[in-house]
Amino acid sequence: MLFVKSFLEALKPMKLQGSTGSYRKKQNLLADYDRSDPNYPQELTRLKKLHKGSFNLLPKSASKILRLFKITDLTDSNPRNLGNTGITISVSNGNYTITKQ
């Protein structure tokens, strides 16, 4: 009996290693913050990974970005920063551009 008890105690650290925990409601192996959002604009994702650059946007993706960051007062003379991403969106003659410097 003593041998069985010590054997089971030795297995406890091995059992917990690599386990996601059976007490959780969902057994997801990937956390929510690591999941990619299919509705998030690809231009923003690509520009976030770059050190610096710029992209011209189609009106559909520009309106999606404006809705996502709740920007309502974008004008030719007033470019806006997109949160704390370091990306700026601007419009000139109806053409939207996002830049990262």
Backbone hydrogen bonds in HBPLUS format (Angstrom, degrees):
<---DONOR---> <-ACCEPTOR-->    atom                        ^
c    i                          cat <-CA-CA->   ^        H-A-AA   ^      H-
h    n   atom  resd res      DA  || num        DHA   H-A  angle D-A-AA Bond
n    s   type  num  typ     dist DA aas  dist angle  dist       angle   num
A0005-LYS N   A0001-MET O   3.03 MM   4  6.26 160.5  2.07 150.7 155.7     1
A0006-SER N   A0002-LEU O   3.06 MM   4  6.25 162.7  2.09 148.9 153.0     2
A0007-PHE N   A0003-PHE O   2.92 MM   4  6.03 148.0  2.02 142.4 151.9     3
A0008-LEU N   A0004-VAL O   2.97 MM   4  6.19 156.9  2.03 149.3 154.3     4
A0009-GLU N   A0005-LYS O   3.07 MM   4  6.27 150.5  2.16 143.2 151.4     5
A0010-ALA N   A0006-SER O   3.05 MM   4  6.20 143.7  2.19 138.1 147.1     6
A0011-LEU N   A0007-PHE O   3.22 MM   4  6.50 132.6  2.45 136.4 148.3     7
A0011-LEU N   A0008-LEU O   3.23 MM   3  5.09 131.8  2.48  91.0 103.6     8
A0015-LYS N   A0011-LEU O   2.90 MM   4  6.05 146.3  2.01 155.3 166.1     9
A0016-LEU N   A0012-LYS O   3.27 MM   4  6.50 152.3  2.35 152.4 157.6    10
A0019-SER N   A0016-LEU O   3.31 MM   3  5.43 166.9  2.33 124.1 122.0    11
A0034-ASP N   A0031-ALA O   3.12 MM   3  5.43 149.2  2.22 106.0 115.3    12
A0035-ARG N   A0032-ASP O   3.22 MM   3  5.29 155.0  2.28 102.2 109.7    13
A0040-TYR N   A0037-ASP O   3.20 MM   3  5.46 159.8  2.24 109.4 115.5    14
A0045-THR N   A0041-PRO O   3.37 MM   4  6.74 158.0  2.42 145.5 151.4    15
A0046-ARG N   A0042-GLN O   2.93 MM   4  6.14 165.0  1.95 155.2 158.5    16
A0047-LEU N   A0043-GLU O   2.92 MM   4  6.05 156.4  1.97 145.0 152.0    17
A0048-LYS N   A0044-LEU O   2.89 MM   4  5.99 149.0  1.99 146.6 154.3    18
A0050-LEU N   A0047-LEU O   3.25 MM   3  5.13 134.1  2.47  93.2 105.2    19
A0053-GLY N   A0100-LYS O   2.97 MM  47  5.36 155.4  2.03 142.3 145.9    20
A0100-LYS N   A0053-GLY O   2.80 MM  47  5.36 157.4  1.85 166.2 167.3    21
A0055-PHE N   A0098-ILE O   2.89 MM  43  5.46 153.5  1.96 154.7 163.5    22
A0098-ILE N   A0055-PHE O   2.97 MM  43  5.46 161.3  2.00 158.4 163.6    23
A0057-LEU N   A0096-TYR O   2.90 MM  39  5.34 171.9  1.91 145.1 145.8    24
A0062-ALA N   A0058-LEU O   2.93 MM   4  6.10 154.2  2.00 156.9 165.5    25
A0063-SER N   A0059-PRO O   2.95 MM   4  6.07 156.9  2.00 144.1 149.2    26
A0064-LYS N   A0060-LYS O   3.15 MM   4  6.38 146.2  2.27 138.1 147.4    27
A0065-ILE N   A0061-SER O   3.01 MM   4  6.25 152.9  2.08 144.1 150.2    28
A0066-LEU N   A0062-ALA O   2.93 MM   4  6.17 159.9  1.97 150.0 155.8    29
A0067-ARG N   A0063-SER O   2.97 MM   4  6.11 151.6  2.06 140.9 148.1    30
A0068-LEU N   A0064-LYS O   2.92 MM   4  6.07 153.2  1.99 142.0 150.0    31
A0069-PHE N   A0065-ILE O   3.01 MM   4  6.19 160.7  2.05 154.1 157.0    32
A0071-ILE N   A0066-LEU O   2.95 MM   5  5.03 160.6  1.99 144.1 150.0    33
A0070-LYS N   A0067-ARG O   3.34 MM   3  4.92 154.8  2.41  92.6  99.8    34
A0078-ASN N   A0075-THR O   3.29 MM   3  5.09 151.3  2.38  96.3 104.6    35
A0080-ARG N   A0089-ILE O   3.01 MM   9  5.49 154.2  2.08 159.8 161.0    36
A0089-ILE N   A0080-ARG O   2.84 MM   9  5.49 163.1  1.86 166.4 167.2    37
A0082-LEU N   A0087-ILE O   2.82 MM   5  5.59 162.0  1.85 169.6 169.0    38
A0085-THR N   A0082-LEU O   3.30 MM   3  6.11 167.1  2.32 139.5 143.3    39
A0088-THR N   A0099-THR O   2.86 MM  11  5.33 164.4  1.88 156.6 161.6    40
A0099-THR N   A0088-THR O   2.86 MM  11  5.33 156.3  1.92 150.6 158.4    41
A0090-SER N   A0097-THR O   2.86 MM   7  5.37 158.3  1.90 157.2 164.6    42
A0097-THR N   A0090-SER O   2.89 MM   7  5.37 159.0  1.93 156.2 159.1    43
A0092-SER N   A0095-ASN O   3.04 MM   3  5.37 156.4  2.10 140.6 146.8    44
A0095-ASN N   A0092-SER O   3.06 MM   3  5.37 166.1  2.08 114.8 118.7    45
